[in-house]
């Protein structure tokens, strides 16, 4: 397996083509293993975080949000993008949870569940390790609508009904075994 060195491309230059709020497009020049030059267009996303508030009896908070790229309201967990490449991910998780639900939580109340760095996907999912009564949730106008606690079975039903989009469903299903362990911790 150590013969992959012959596949490595070395960046020799970069030019920012687009500096957006969420994505940044770069045109990188690279030297191929055969020493020939090549061009790679790379999208860099600032990253995102999601928070899975989990009750002792195994319920997760879900909410409805309008997602412009999908042009529809979807059901998801509290989540959002980092404000910059340098924003601390745990701080972003705290901020997003408060912005979308009104729930304030200290850093030590969070546990990192999953980190994904796959092609252009960069996100961290955290678990909030305490019960939060629905009465404490304050929906933020323009952010969310209809937060509720849902059991794993209810989330599976929403996935079957296509009320939770495929990517979010895949992320939840990836984390479900870890979440089930935590509900009894």
KEMI-527370 format. One line per field, with one value per residue (C-alpha): x, y, z. Coordinates in steps of 0.1 Angstrom, whole numbers, always signed. Layout:
N
x (X; ...);
y (Y; ...);
z (Z; ...);
END
This chain:
185
x (+0; +30; +33; +8; +35; +35; -1; +6; +1; +20; +4; +26; +3; -32; -55; -88; -115; -145; -147; -182; -199; -202; -179; -146; -134; -97; -78; -48; -19; -2; +27; +16; +37; +51; +62; +36; +15; -22; -50; -75; -105; -113; -143; -135; -165; -161; -176; -207; -218; -249; -262; -282; -298; -305; -328; -322; -351; -336; -354; -337; -348; -357; -369; -383; -363; -366; -335; -331; -310; -338; -366; -386; -390; -372; -369; -334; -314; -301; -272; -255; -223; -193; -189; -153; -125; -111; -142; -140; -163; -176; -183; -202; -222; -231; -240; -262; -280; -288; -297; -322; -337; -328; -310; -278; -253; -217; -189; -185; -222; -213; -196; -182; -200; -187; -163; -165; -140; -150; -142; -160; -180; -167; -189; -188; -218; -221; -243; -258; -256; -286; -324; -339; -377; -396; -408; -372; -370; -375; -379; -361; -383; -368; -346; -368; -404; -419; -392; -401; -386; -387; -379; -356; -387; -404; -372; -372; -408; -399; -370; -394; -419; -390; -396; -359; -336; -313; -280; -294; -310; -277; -259; -285; -284; -246; -248; -278; -258; -237; -268; -286; -256; -257; -294; -286; -253);
y (+0; +23; +27; +55; +82; +79; +93; +125; +159; +188; +223; +248; +278; +290; +317; +326; +329; +335; +347; +340; +340; +302; +289; +300; +288; +284; +275; +256; +245; +212; +191; +156; +126; +125; +162; +175; +205; +204; +226; +218; +239; +235; +246; +253; +256; +273; +242; +235; +221; +203; +196; +166; +175; +141; +134; +106; +87; +88; +117; +141; +177; +183; +215; +227; +251; +265; +255; +277; +253; +227; +253; +237; +233; +203; +187; +186; +190; +225; +232; +258; +271; +285; +322; +319; +294; +303; +300; +274; +245; +240; +277; +275; +246; +266; +296; +276; +258; +291; +309; +282; +270; +296; +269; +281; +254; +255; +239; +210; +200; +190; +159; +155; +127; +128; +147; +145; +157; +142; +160; +193; +183; +196; +193; +183; +169; +174; +158; +180; +159; +171; +172; +204; +208; +219; +249; +262; +263; +297; +296; +324; +341; +336; +307; +278; +267; +238; +224; +191; +161; +130; +94; +74; +56; +90; +101; +69; +76; +111; +97; +72; +100; +121; +149; +147; +151; +123; +138; +146; +112; +95; +116; +106; +69; +70; +84; +65; +36; +61; +81; +49; +41; +76; +76; +51; +67);
z (+0; +3; -35; -37; -37; -75; -75; -55; -72; -59; -59; -76; -77; -68; -80; -63; -90; -68; -32; -20; +13; +15; -12; -27; -61; -68; -99; -87; -109; -100; -110; -119; -109; -144; -139; -164; -153; -148; -137; -109; -101; -64; -44; -8; +16; +50; +66; +86; +119; +131; +167; +178; +211; +226; +256; +281; +266; +231; +214; +190; +183; +147; +130; +97; +76; +41; +21; -9; -31; -27; -30; -2; +35; +49; +83; +98; +129; +141; +117; +97; +81; +98; +95; +83; +77; +111; +132; +160; +151; +186; +190; +157; +170; +201; +180; +155; +183; +200; +167; +157; +190; +216; +236; +252; +262; +275; +255; +280; +273; +237; +224; +189; +172; +136; +115; +77; +52; +19; -13; -8; +23; +56; +86; +123; +142; +179; +205; +232; +263; +283; +283; +271; +277; +246; +267; +267; +229; +214; +176; +158; +132; +98; +110; +119; +121; +141; +163; +180; +198; +176; +184; +161; +147; +139; +121; +101; +91; +80; +59; +43; +35; +20; +45; +54; +24; +14; +26; +61; +63; +54; +81; +107; +98; +101; +136; +149; +165; +185; +195; +207; +229; +244; +253; +281; +292);
END
